[in-house]
């Protein structure tokens, strides 16, 4: 079987995948007020960090700590 080369996805694609997978949980728990802003900031952070990531590295770890604001 022939292996296809692994291409590093763009920061926008990674942010979109995270948004699609975690979006409903975040929206349900924190509400939709901060939803777009949160994932826009996440995309910006990915764009900043992708320039220093080794393209041969295939593992990506993501740790996000969210705190609910007091009302």
PyMOL Python script that loads the backbone (N, CA, C, O; Angstrom):
from pymol import cmd

cmd.read_pdbstr("""\
ATOM      1  N   UNK A   1       0.846  -1.165   0.000  1.00  0.00           N
ATOM      2  CA  UNK A   1       0.000   0.000   0.000  1.00  0.00           C
ATOM      3  C   UNK A   1       0.898   1.237   0.000  1.00  0.00           C
ATOM      4  O   UNK A   1       1.901   1.291   0.712  1.00  0.00           O
ATOM      5  N   UNK A   2       0.527   2.209  -0.796  1.00  0.00           N
ATOM      6  CA  UNK A   2       1.301   3.438  -0.900  1.00  0.00           C
ATOM      7  C   UNK A   2       0.820   4.453   0.132  1.00  0.00           C
ATOM      8  O   UNK A   2      -0.382   4.641   0.319  1.00  0.00           O
ATOM      9  N   UNK A   3       1.759   5.095   0.788  1.00  0.00           N
ATOM     10  CA  UNK A   3       1.412   6.125   1.769  1.00  0.00           C
ATOM     11  C   UNK A   3       1.362   7.485   1.091  1.00  0.00           C
ATOM     12  O   UNK A   3       2.212   7.814   0.263  1.00  0.00           O
ATOM     13  N   UNK A   4       0.375   8.252   1.448  1.00  0.00           N
ATOM     14  CA  UNK A   4       0.275   9.612   0.940  1.00  0.00           C
ATOM     15  C   UNK A   4       1.033  10.541   1.869  1.00  0.00           C
ATOM     16  O   UNK A   4       1.034  10.342   3.083  1.00  0.00           O
ATOM     17  N   UNK A   5       1.678  11.553   1.311  1.00  0.00           N
ATOM     18  CA  UNK A   5       2.395  12.487   2.186  1.00  0.00           C
ATOM     19  C   UNK A   5       1.418  13.250   3.072  1.00  0.00           C
ATOM     20  O   UNK A   5       0.330  13.632   2.641  1.00  0.00           O
ATOM     21  N   UNK A   6       1.826  13.461   4.309  1.00  0.00           N
ATOM     22  CA  UNK A   6       0.998  14.182   5.265  1.00  0.00           C
ATOM     23  C   UNK A   6       1.299  15.667   5.153  1.00  0.00           C
ATOM     24  O   UNK A   6       2.420  16.103   5.416  1.00  0.00           O
ATOM     25  N   UNK A   7       0.307  16.433   4.766  1.00  0.00           N
ATOM     26  CA  UNK A   7       0.490  17.872   4.658  1.00  0.00           C
ATOM     27  C   UNK A   7      -0.033  18.542   5.917  1.00  0.00           C
ATOM     28  O   UNK A   7      -1.069  18.158   6.461  1.00  0.00           O
ATOM     29  N   UNK A   8       0.693  19.540   6.365  1.00  0.00           N
ATOM     30  CA  UNK A   8       0.282  20.276   7.558  1.00  0.00           C
ATOM     31  C   UNK A   8      -0.940  21.120   7.210  1.00  0.00           C
ATOM     32  O   UNK A   8      -0.885  21.923   6.278  1.00  0.00           O
ATOM     33  N   UNK A   9      -2.043  20.953   7.944  1.00  0.00           N
ATOM     34  CA  UNK A   9      -3.240  21.750   7.654  1.00  0.00           C
ATOM     35  C   UNK A   9      -3.025  23.213   8.027  1.00  0.00           C
ATOM     36  O   UNK A   9      -2.176  23.541   8.856  1.00  0.00           O
ATOM     37  N   UNK A  10      -3.797  24.068   7.409  1.00  0.00           N
ATOM     38  CA  UNK A  10      -3.686  25.495   7.714  1.00  0.00           C
ATOM     39  C   UNK A  10      -4.296  25.771   9.086  1.00  0.00           C
ATOM     40  O   UNK A  10      -5.115  24.988   9.567  1.00  0.00           O
ATOM     41  N   UNK A  11      -3.909  26.866   9.715  1.00  0.00           N
ATOM     42  CA  UNK A  11      -4.490  27.229  11.013  1.00  0.00           C
ATOM     43  C   UNK A  11      -6.009  27.379  10.953  1.00  0.00           C
ATOM     44  O   UNK A  11      -6.703  27.038  11.910  1.00  0.00           O
ATOM     45  N   UNK A  12      -6.521  27.882   9.846  1.00  0.00           N
ATOM     46  CA  UNK A  12      -7.973  28.042   9.710  1.00  0.00           C
ATOM     47  C   UNK A  12      -8.685  26.698   9.686  1.00  0.00           C
ATOM     48  O   UNK A  12      -9.769  26.551  10.250  1.00  0.00           O
ATOM     49  N   UNK A  13      -8.072  25.719   9.029  1.00  0.00           N
ATOM     50  CA  UNK A  13      -8.670  24.380   8.974  1.00  0.00           C
ATOM     51  C   UNK A  13      -8.683  23.751  10.364  1.00  0.00           C
ATOM     52  O   UNK A  13      -9.692  23.179  10.777  1.00  0.00           O
ATOM     53  N   UNK A  14      -7.576  23.853  11.082  1.00  0.00           N
ATOM     54  CA  UNK A  14      -7.511  23.281  12.432  1.00  0.00           C
ATOM     55  C   UNK A  14      -8.520  23.960  13.351  1.00  0.00           C
ATOM     56  O   UNK A  14      -9.218  23.291  14.112  1.00  0.00           O
ATOM     57  N   UNK A  15      -8.597  25.285  13.283  1.00  0.00           N
ATOM     58  CA  UNK A  15      -9.569  26.011  14.107  1.00  0.00           C
ATOM     59  C   UNK A  15     -10.994  25.608  13.742  1.00  0.00           C
ATOM     60  O   UNK A  15     -11.852  25.506  14.619  1.00  0.00           O
ATOM     61  N   UNK A  16     -11.252  25.379  12.463  1.00  0.00           N
ATOM     62  CA  UNK A  16     -12.579  24.940  12.032  1.00  0.00           C
ATOM     63  C   UNK A  16     -12.935  23.561  12.560  1.00  0.00           C
ATOM     64  O   UNK A  16     -14.078  23.314  12.945  1.00  0.00           O
ATOM     65  N   UNK A  17     -11.960  22.667  12.579  1.00  0.00           N
ATOM     66  CA  UNK A  17     -12.192  21.318  13.110  1.00  0.00           C
ATOM     67  C   UNK A  17     -12.473  21.381  14.611  1.00  0.00           C
ATOM     68  O   UNK A  17     -13.381  20.713  15.105  1.00  0.00           O
ATOM     69  N   UNK A  18     -11.698  22.180  15.328  1.00  0.00           N
ATOM     70  CA  UNK A  18     -11.923  22.330  16.770  1.00  0.00           C
ATOM     71  C   UNK A  18     -13.286  22.954  17.026  1.00  0.00           C
ATOM     72  O   UNK A  18     -14.008  22.536  17.931  1.00  0.00           O
ATOM     73  N   UNK A  19     -13.636  23.953  16.228  1.00  0.00           N
ATOM     74  CA  UNK A  19     -14.937  24.618  16.391  1.00  0.00           C
ATOM     75  C   UNK A  19     -16.081  23.636  16.124  1.00  0.00           C
ATOM     76  O   UNK A  19     -17.072  23.619  16.854  1.00  0.00           O
ATOM     77  N   UNK A  20     -15.940  22.829  15.087  1.00  0.00           N
ATOM     78  CA  UNK A  20     -16.994  21.870  14.755  1.00  0.00           C
ATOM     79  C   UNK A  20     -17.139  20.792  15.822  1.00  0.00           C
ATOM     80  O   UNK A  20     -18.250  20.343  16.106  1.00  0.00           O
ATOM     81  N   UNK A  21     -16.020  20.376  16.413  1.00  0.00           N
ATOM     82  CA  UNK A  21     -16.099  19.291  17.390  1.00  0.00           C
ATOM     83  C   UNK A  21     -16.446  19.775  18.794  1.00  0.00           C
ATOM     84  O   UNK A  21     -17.206  19.112  19.501  1.00  0.00           O
ATOM     85  N   UNK A  22     -15.908  20.908  19.206  1.00  0.00           N
ATOM     86  CA  UNK A  22     -16.147  21.397  20.564  1.00  0.00           C
ATOM     87  C   UNK A  22     -17.181  22.506  20.646  1.00  0.00           C
ATOM     88  O   UNK A  22     -17.642  22.846  21.736  1.00  0.00           O
ATOM     89  N   UNK A  23     -17.546  23.070  19.514  1.00  0.00           N
ATOM     90  CA  UNK A  23     -18.469  24.199  19.487  1.00  0.00           C
ATOM     91  C   UNK A  23     -19.767  23.986  20.237  1.00  0.00           C
ATOM     92  O   UNK A  23     -20.136  24.823  21.060  1.00  0.00           O
ATOM     93  N   UNK A  24     -20.476  22.889  19.982  1.00  0.00           N
ATOM     94  CA  UNK A  24     -21.743  22.681  20.687  1.00  0.00           C
ATOM     95  C   UNK A  24     -21.590  22.599  22.205  1.00  0.00           C
ATOM     96  O   UNK A  24     -22.446  23.087  22.944  1.00  0.00           O
ATOM     97  N   UNK A  25     -20.512  21.986  22.667  1.00  0.00           N
ATOM     98  CA  UNK A  25     -20.282  21.876  24.112  1.00  0.00           C
ATOM     99  C   UNK A  25     -20.011  23.256  24.708  1.00  0.00           C
ATOM    100  O   UNK A  25     -20.569  23.614  25.745  1.00  0.00           O
ATOM    101  N   UNK A  26     -19.154  24.021  24.048  1.00  0.00           N
ATOM    102  CA  UNK A  26     -18.822  25.367  24.532  1.00  0.00           C
ATOM    103  C   UNK A  26     -20.058  26.251  24.522  1.00  0.00           C
ATOM    104  O   UNK A  26     -20.319  26.979  25.480  1.00  0.00           O
ATOM    105  N   UNK A  27     -20.815  26.185  23.438  1.00  0.00           N
ATOM    106  CA  UNK A  27     -22.008  27.027  23.324  1.00  0.00           C
ATOM    107  C   UNK A  27     -23.053  26.671  24.381  1.00  0.00           C
ATOM    108  O   UNK A  27     -23.691  27.557  24.950  1.00  0.00           O
ATOM    109  N   UNK A  28     -23.225  25.387  24.639  1.00  0.00           N
ATOM    110  CA  UNK A  28     -24.211  24.966  25.634  1.00  0.00           C
ATOM    111  C   UNK A  28     -23.791  25.394  27.040  1.00  0.00           C
ATOM    112  O   UNK A  28     -24.626  25.822  27.836  1.00  0.00           O
ATOM    113  N   UNK A  29     -22.519  25.280  27.338  1.00  0.00           N
ATOM    114  CA  UNK A  29     -22.033  25.556  28.688  1.00  0.00           C
ATOM    115  C   UNK A  29     -21.877  27.050  28.966  1.00  0.00           C
ATOM    116  O   UNK A  29     -22.207  27.521  30.055  1.00  0.00           O
ATOM    117  N   UNK A  30     -21.372  27.793  27.978  1.00  0.00           N
ATOM    118  CA  UNK A  30     -21.052  29.201  28.196  1.00  0.00           C
ATOM    119  C   UNK A  30     -21.994  30.163  27.482  1.00  0.00           C
ATOM    120  O   UNK A  30     -21.947  31.367  27.733  1.00  0.00           O
ATOM    121  N   UNK A  31     -22.832  29.664  26.614  1.00  0.00           N
ATOM    122  CA  UNK A  31     -23.731  30.537  25.861  1.00  0.00           C
ATOM    123  C   UNK A  31     -23.108  30.963  24.545  1.00  0.00           C
ATOM    124  O   UNK A  31     -21.919  30.748  24.309  1.00  0.00           O
ATOM    125  N   UNK A  32     -23.916  31.566  23.693  1.00  0.00           N
ATOM    126  CA  UNK A  32     -23.426  31.918  22.367  1.00  0.00           C
ATOM    127  C   UNK A  32     -22.864  33.335  22.280  1.00  0.00           C
ATOM    128  O   UNK A  32     -22.459  33.767  21.201  1.00  0.00           O
ATOM    129  N   UNK A  33     -22.831  34.066  23.393  1.00  0.00           N
ATOM    130  CA  UNK A  33     -22.333  35.442  23.370  1.00  0.00           C
ATOM    131  C   UNK A  33     -20.846  35.501  23.016  1.00  0.00           C
ATOM    132  O   UNK A  33     -20.422  36.374  22.259  1.00  0.00           O
ATOM    133  N   UNK A  34     -20.064  34.586  23.554  1.00  0.00           N
ATOM    134  CA  UNK A  34     -18.616  34.621  23.352  1.00  0.00           C
ATOM    135  C   UNK A  34     -18.141  33.616  22.306  1.00  0.00           C
ATOM    136  O   UNK A  34     -16.941  33.497  22.059  1.00  0.00           O
ATOM    137  N   UNK A  35     -19.063  32.902  21.701  1.00  0.00           N
ATOM    138  CA  UNK A  35     -18.733  31.784  20.817  1.00  0.00           C
ATOM    139  C   UNK A  35     -17.830  32.204  19.650  1.00  0.00           C
ATOM    140  O   UNK A  35     -16.751  31.638  19.473  1.00  0.00           O
ATOM    141  N   UNK A  36     -18.256  33.177  18.867  1.00  0.00           N
ATOM    142  CA  UNK A  36     -17.480  33.599  17.696  1.00  0.00           C
ATOM    143  C   UNK A  36     -16.143  34.209  18.100  1.00  0.00           C
ATOM    144  O   UNK A  36     -15.119  33.951  17.466  1.00  0.00           O
ATOM    145  N   UNK A  37     -16.155  35.010  19.146  1.00  0.00           N
ATOM    146  CA  UNK A  37     -14.920  35.651  19.605  1.00  0.00           C
ATOM    147  C   UNK A  37     -13.906  34.610  20.071  1.00  0.00           C
ATOM    148  O   UNK A  37     -12.717  34.720  19.770  1.00  0.00           O
ATOM    149  N   UNK A  38     -14.371  33.606  20.799  1.00  0.00           N
ATOM    150  CA  UNK A  38     -13.489  32.560  21.303  1.00  0.00           C
ATOM    151  C   UNK A  38     -12.787  31.829  20.167  1.00  0.00           C
ATOM    152  O   UNK A  38     -11.569  31.656  20.202  1.00  0.00           O
ATOM    153  N   UNK A  39     -13.538  31.404  19.168  1.00  0.00           N
ATOM    154  CA  UNK A  39     -12.931  30.630  18.094  1.00  0.00           C
ATOM    155  C   UNK A  39     -12.130  31.501  17.131  1.00  0.00           C
ATOM    156  O   UNK A  39     -11.242  30.993  16.445  1.00  0.00           O
ATOM    157  N   UNK A  40     -12.420  32.789  17.063  1.00  0.00           N
ATOM    158  CA  UNK A  40     -11.582  33.698  16.290  1.00  0.00           C
ATOM    159  C   UNK A  40     -10.229  33.872  16.981  1.00  0.00           C
ATOM    160  O   UNK A  40      -9.190  33.889  16.321  1.00  0.00           O
ATOM    161  N   UNK A  41     -10.243  34.000  18.308  1.00  0.00           N
ATOM    162  CA  UNK A  41      -8.989  34.082  19.062  1.00  0.00           C
ATOM    163  C   UNK A  41      -8.187  32.787  18.945  1.00  0.00           C
ATOM    164  O   UNK A  41      -6.960  32.820  18.854  1.00  0.00           O
ATOM    165  N   UNK A  42      -8.874  31.661  18.947  1.00  0.00           N
ATOM    166  CA  UNK A  42      -8.209  30.372  18.792  1.00  0.00           C
ATOM    167  C   UNK A  42      -7.524  30.288  17.428  1.00  0.00           C
ATOM    168  O   UNK A  42      -6.385  29.831  17.336  1.00  0.00           O
ATOM    169  N   UNK A  43      -8.206  30.724  16.375  1.00  0.00           N
ATOM    170  CA  UNK A  43      -7.609  30.728  15.038  1.00  0.00           C
ATOM    171  C   UNK A  43      -6.366  31.617  15.007  1.00  0.00           C
ATOM    172  O   UNK A  43      -5.355  31.251  14.408  1.00  0.00           O
ATOM    173  N   UNK A  44      -6.439  32.780  15.648  1.00  0.00           N
ATOM    174  CA  UNK A  44      -5.286  33.684  15.693  1.00  0.00           C
ATOM    175  C   UNK A  44      -4.106  33.039  16.420  1.00  0.00           C
ATOM    176  O   UNK A  44      -2.960  33.172  15.990  1.00  0.00           O
ATOM    177  N   UNK A  45      -4.387  32.344  17.515  1.00  0.00           N
ATOM    178  CA  UNK A  45      -3.319  31.662  18.262  1.00  0.00           C
ATOM    179  C   UNK A  45      -2.692  30.557  17.417  1.00  0.00           C
ATOM    180  O   UNK A  45      -1.476  30.369  17.438  1.00  0.00           O
ATOM    181  N   UNK A  46      -3.524  29.824  16.673  1.00  0.00           N
ATOM    182  CA  UNK A  46      -2.989  28.796  15.781  1.00  0.00           C
ATOM    183  C   UNK A  46      -2.098  29.422  14.712  1.00  0.00           C
ATOM    184  O   UNK A  46      -1.044  28.874  14.392  1.00  0.00           O
ATOM    185  N   UNK A  47      -2.502  30.555  14.159  1.00  0.00           N
ATOM    186  CA  UNK A  47      -1.688  31.218  13.139  1.00  0.00           C
ATOM    187  C   UNK A  47      -0.340  31.647  13.708  1.00  0.00           C
ATOM    188  O   UNK A  47       0.681  31.540  13.029  1.00  0.00           O
ATOM    189  N   UNK A  48      -0.329  32.130  14.942  1.00  0.00           N
ATOM    190  CA  UNK A  48       0.920  32.536  15.586  1.00  0.00           C
ATOM    191  C   UNK A  48       1.831  31.337  15.847  1.00  0.00           C
ATOM    192  O   UNK A  48       3.039  31.413  15.622  1.00  0.00           O
ATOM    193  N   UNK A  49       1.260  30.245  16.316  1.00  0.00           N
ATOM    194  CA  UNK A  49       2.079  29.107  16.730  1.00  0.00           C
ATOM    195  C   UNK A  49       2.460  28.189  15.574  1.00  0.00           C
ATOM    196  O   UNK A  49       3.450  27.465  15.681  1.00  0.00           O
ATOM    197  N   UNK A  50       1.716  28.191  14.484  1.00  0.00           N
ATOM    198  CA  UNK A  50       2.021  27.278  13.387  1.00  0.00           C
ATOM    199  C   UNK A  50       3.346  27.620  12.715  1.00  0.00           C
ATOM    200  O   UNK A  50       3.964  26.748  12.105  1.00  0.00           O
ATOM    201  N   UNK A  51       3.789  28.853  12.811  1.00  0.00           N
ATOM    202  CA  UNK A  51       5.049  29.225  12.179  1.00  0.00           C
ATOM    203  C   UNK A  51       6.249  28.625  12.910  1.00  0.00           C
ATOM    204  O   UNK A  51       7.331  28.526  12.331  1.00  0.00           O
ATOM    205  N   UNK A  52       6.078  28.225  14.168  1.00  0.00           N
ATOM    206  CA  UNK A  52       7.194  27.651  14.925  1.00  0.00           C
ATOM    207  C   UNK A  52       7.092  26.140  15.078  1.00  0.00           C
ATOM    208  O   UNK A  52       7.981  25.523  15.665  1.00  0.00           O
ATOM    209  N   UNK A  53       6.028  25.532  14.563  1.00  0.00           N
ATOM    210  CA  UNK A  53       5.835  24.087  14.681  1.00  0.00           C
ATOM    211  C   UNK A  53       6.616  23.375  13.584  1.00  0.00           C
ATOM    212  O   UNK A  53       6.596  23.791  12.425  1.00  0.00           O
ATOM    213  N   UNK A  54       7.294  22.314  13.953  1.00  0.00           N
ATOM    214  CA  UNK A  54       8.029  21.496  12.997  1.00  0.00           C
ATOM    215  C   UNK A  54       7.038  20.794  12.072  1.00  0.00           C
ATOM    216  O   UNK A  54       6.148  20.093  12.554  1.00  0.00           O
ATOM    217  N   UNK A  55       7.172  20.966  10.740  1.00  0.00           N
ATOM    218  CA  UNK A  55       6.220  20.335   9.821  1.00  0.00           C
ATOM    219  C   UNK A  55       6.241  18.812   9.871  1.00  0.00           C
ATOM    220  O   UNK A  55       5.279  18.171   9.447  1.00  0.00           O
ATOM    221  N   UNK A  56       7.322  18.221  10.383  1.00  0.00           N
ATOM    222  CA  UNK A  56       7.401  16.768  10.505  1.00  0.00           C
ATOM    223  C   UNK A  56       6.648  16.253  11.731  1.00  0.00           C
ATOM    224  O   UNK A  56       6.359  15.060  11.822  1.00  0.00           O
ATOM    225  N   UNK A  57       6.337  17.122  12.652  1.00  0.00           N
ATOM    226  CA  UNK A  57       5.615  16.736  13.868  1.00  0.00           C
ATOM    227  C   UNK A  57       4.165  16.456  13.513  1.00  0.00           C
ATOM    228  O   UNK A  57       3.501  17.287  12.893  1.00  0.00           O
ATOM    229  N   UNK A  58       3.672  15.291  13.904  1.00  0.00           N
ATOM    230  CA  UNK A  58       2.301  14.918  13.556  1.00  0.00           C
ATOM    231  C   UNK A  58       1.344  15.014  14.733  1.00  0.00           C
ATOM    232  O   UNK A  58       0.134  14.878  14.552  1.00  0.00           O
ATOM    233  N   UNK A  59       1.855  15.242  15.926  1.00  0.00           N
ATOM    234  CA  UNK A  59       0.991  15.332  17.099  1.00  0.00           C
ATOM    235  C   UNK A  59       0.749  16.788  17.468  1.00  0.00           C
ATOM    236  O   UNK A  59       1.675  17.599  17.507  1.00  0.00           O
ATOM    237  N   UNK A  60      -0.495  17.100  17.733  1.00  0.00           N
ATOM    238  CA  UNK A  60      -0.849  18.435  18.191  1.00  0.00           C
ATOM    239  C   UNK A  60      -1.615  18.278  19.490  1.00  0.00           C
ATOM    240  O   UNK A  60      -2.601  17.544  19.550  1.00  0.00           O
ATOM    241  N   UNK A  61      -1.165  18.964  20.526  1.00  0.00           N
ATOM    242  CA  UNK A  61      -1.867  18.951  21.804  1.00  0.00           C
ATOM    243  C   UNK A  61      -2.525  20.302  22.007  1.00  0.00           C
ATOM    244  O   UNK A  61      -1.941  21.348  21.724  1.00  0.00           O
ATOM    245  N   UNK A  62      -3.739  20.260  22.497  1.00  0.00           N
ATOM    246  CA  UNK A  62      -4.484  21.491  22.732  1.00  0.00           C
ATOM    247  C   UNK A  62      -5.027  21.453  24.147  1.00  0.00           C
ATOM    248  O   UNK A  62      -5.725  20.513  24.529  1.00  0.00           O
ATOM    249  N   UNK A  63      -4.705  22.476  24.921  1.00  0.00           N
ATOM    250  CA  UNK A  63      -5.234  22.599  26.273  1.00  0.00           C
ATOM    251  C   UNK A  63      -5.911  23.949  26.372  1.00  0.00           C
ATOM    252  O   UNK A  63      -5.287  24.984  26.141  1.00  0.00           O
ATOM    253  N   UNK A  64      -7.168  23.939  26.710  1.00  0.00           N
ATOM    254  CA  UNK A  64      -7.935  25.175  26.846  1.00  0.00           C
ATOM    255  C   UNK A  64      -8.620  25.141  28.196  1.00  0.00           C
ATOM    256  O   UNK A  64      -9.294  24.167  28.533  1.00  0.00           O
ATOM    257  N   UNK A  65      -8.451  26.202  28.972  1.00  0.00           N
ATOM    258  CA  UNK A  65      -9.121  26.331  30.258  1.00  0.00           C
ATOM    259  C   UNK A  65     -10.124  27.462  30.145  1.00  0.00           C
ATOM    260  O   UNK A  65      -9.750  28.608  29.898  1.00  0.00           O
ATOM    261  N   UNK A  66     -11.375  27.149  30.321  1.00  0.00           N
ATOM    262  CA  UNK A  66     -12.439  28.143  30.230  1.00  0.00           C
ATOM    263  C   UNK A  66     -13.060  28.331  31.603  1.00  0.00           C
ATOM    264  O   UNK A  66     -13.348  27.361  32.304  1.00  0.00           O
ATOM    265  N   UNK A  67     -13.262  29.575  31.979  1.00  0.00           N
ATOM    266  CA  UNK A  67     -13.909  29.882  33.250  1.00  0.00           C
ATOM    267  C   UNK A  67     -15.179  30.651  32.973  1.00  0.00           C
ATOM    268  O   UNK A  67     -15.203  31.581  32.167  1.00  0.00           O
ATOM    269  N   UNK A  68     -16.219  30.253  33.644  1.00  0.00           N
ATOM    270  CA  UNK A  68     -17.487  30.960  33.511  1.00  0.00           C
ATOM    271  C   UNK A  68     -17.395  32.258  34.297  1.00  0.00           C
ATOM    272  O   UNK A  68     -16.925  32.272  35.435  1.00  0.00           O
ATOM    273  N   UNK A  69     -17.841  33.337  33.694  1.00  0.00           N
ATOM    274  CA  UNK A  69     -17.852  34.625  34.383  1.00  0.00           C
ATOM    275  C   UNK A  69     -18.959  34.660  35.423  1.00  0.00           C
ATOM    276  O   UNK A  69     -20.031  34.083  35.235  1.00  0.00           O
ATOM    277  N   UNK A  70     -18.680  35.345  36.520  1.00  0.00           N
ATOM    278  CA  UNK A  70     -19.708  35.516  37.551  1.00  0.00           C
ATOM    279  C   UNK A  70     -20.745  36.513  37.046  1.00  0.00           C
ATOM    280  O   UNK A  70     -20.406  37.503  36.398  1.00  0.00           O
ATOM    281  N   UNK A  71     -21.981  36.247  37.344  1.00  0.00           N
ATOM    282  CA  UNK A  71     -23.055  37.131  36.868  1.00  0.00           C
ATOM    283  C   UNK A  71     -23.334  38.220  37.847  1.00  0.00           C
ATOM    284  O   UNK A  71     -24.207  39.055  37.609  1.00  0.00           O
TER     285      UNK A  71
END
""", "prot")
cmd.dss("prot")
cmd.show_as("cartoon", "prot")
cmd.util.cbc("prot")
cmd.orient("prot")
